[in-house]
């Protein structure tokens, strides 16, 4: 899976943004914390859910079940707006 090219990411010091461009099929703005930004950065290249979870475990000090739940929640939301190529 990979983030579709019609979506642009932007990070500030406090939040991460996902903005649709062109024919994205979604009109809105996705705002989230730095965790969202880390997940979006991983999705700029072809990856798997398992690889995203593993990368997040390396970056953040949290139990695997919490990280897996958070990653699934983000991926589910991205699927809902059609932001992923799978």
Buried (B, 14 or more C-beta within 10 A) or exposed (E): BBBBEBBEBEBEEEEBBBBBEEEBEBEEEBEBEBBBBBBBBBBEEEBEEEEBBBBBBEEEEEEEEEBBEBBEEBBEBBEEBBBBEE
